[in-house]
Amino acid sequence: MVRINFSRLSFEEFFNCPFNRLEEEISRYSIRIKLQGSLQTPEERESYHNETDRLTVLKYISQLRKGKITREDFNLKVSLT
């Protein structure tokens, strides 16, 4: 399994922010990903991949905050840089 690289500063921001802000960010990214059309260029595909990775990490942070996953499980999935 490949770990997703994620900024340590962004992690701290979302781990410590009000929970509704984190959920709003997850919702915003989910909608943006769903609205993307066909991905024709390498840049579009890379951007889509980066956004899905960010959404995935935000969901992991939410699960971590809710106690659904442990910090060890989080660290197996995400590499803070």
Secondary structure, 3 states (H helix, E strand, C coil): CCCEEECHHHHHHHHHCCHHHHHHHHHHHHHHHHHCCCCCCHHHHHHHHHHHHHHHHHHHHHHHHHCCCCHHHHHHHEEEC
